[in-house]
Amino acid sequence: MPAELTYRYRSPYFKHIFGSDGYASGYYTYLWAEVLDTDGFELFKEKGIFDPETAKKFKENVLEKGGSVDPMELYVNFRGHKPSVDALLRNRGLADAKAVDLSSKSGK
C-alpha cells in the first residue's frame, strides 16, 4: 500500500460483526435478501421489466402464497431455479456482467 494512504479500518472495528452471533446472523439475512432480490430481478431484465407473464409469476408464486409454502419452493416456482449469488456479484461489479450463470443451471 502506498505510504500516503493510511489504513482506515483495523480488525477491532469489525468486532461487532464477528464478535457476536446476533449481528453476524442479521447481516447474513440482509445479504441473503439481496441475493434473492438481484437474482429474481434478473428474470425481469431477461423477459422485460414490464413483462406481464413474469409479473404474474412473481405475484402468484411469491406474493400471494406468502408463508403457506416452503419459501425455496416458491422462489423456484417463480424463477425456475434456486437462487444464485452470481447476480449479486455482477451487480456489485465483482463478476463479469457477461458471465454465464453456471451455478443456477447445474441445480446447486
Secondary structure, DSSP 4 states (H G I P E B T S, - for coil): --TT---S--GGGGHHHHS-HHHHHHHHHHHHHHHHHHHHHHHHHHH-TT-HHHHHHHIIIIITTGGGS-HHHHHHHHHSS---THHHHHHTTSS-TT---HHHHTT-
